[in-house]
Amino acid sequence: MAKSQFHYAAFLALILFFLIASNEIQKAESIGCEKMSVTWSGPCFDTGGCNNQCINWEHAIHGACHWDWTGPACYCYFC
């Protein structure tokens, strides 16, 4: 009985490990791709304007307005 409980706990721990590891890999791949605009000032309500600002001023691939802890902000995407 104790051996079976150990195997069950080990299996659950392994599944949890893989779930966390895959999530961390996805985070690591996205580091450096998304960055809050350094040239946009004020809240971002115009995604088209944010996109143009990111492309023309910050040489990003594209930009979009997203909500974060500060409110609506312009984010530029570089990959």
N, C-alpha and C positions, 0 to 999 in steps of 0.2 A: 504494500500500500504506500509506504513512504517513498519507495523508488518511483512509483507512478506519479506521485505528487511532484517529485523533483523534476521528472521529465516534462511534466506539464508546465511547471514554473520556468524551466529553462527554455522551453518552446516559446512561451509568452515573452520572455525577456529578449529572445532572439528576434521575434517579430517586431517588438518595440524598437530594438536597436536599428533594424533595417528601415523602419518608418522614419525615425529621427535622422538617420544618415542620408536617406534620399531627400528629405526636406532641406538639410544643410547643404547638400550638393547643389540643389536648385538655387539656394540663396547665394552660394559662392559663384555660380555661373552668372548671376545677374548683377553682381557687384561691379560697379563702374559703368553699367549700361544706362541707368536712370540717375539723373542728378537734377536737383532743383535749379532752376534758371538763376544765373547771377546777374542778368541784365533786365529781367522783368521786375517791375516795381508794383506793389499793391496786390490786391486779391485778383485772382484769375477767373474771369467769367467768359472769356472769349477764346475758345480752343484754337480757332483759326489764327487769331493774332499771336497766340502763344507758339503755335507751330511755325509761323513765319519768323518770329523773333528767334526761336531756337535754330532754325535753318540758316537764316541770314546773318545773325550776330554771333552765334555760338558754334556754328558749323556742325550742328547735330543732324541726325538723320530725320528726326521729326520731334514734335513737342505736343503736349496736351495738358489741359487743366485737370488737376486731381485734388481731392480733399486730403489734407493731412492735419496734424495737431495744430497748425497755425491757421487753418481754414483753406479756402481754395487757392492753390498755388500752381504756378507754371513749372512743369517738369520737362526736361530735354532728354532725349534718348540717343545714345551714341553707338549702339550696336544692335 
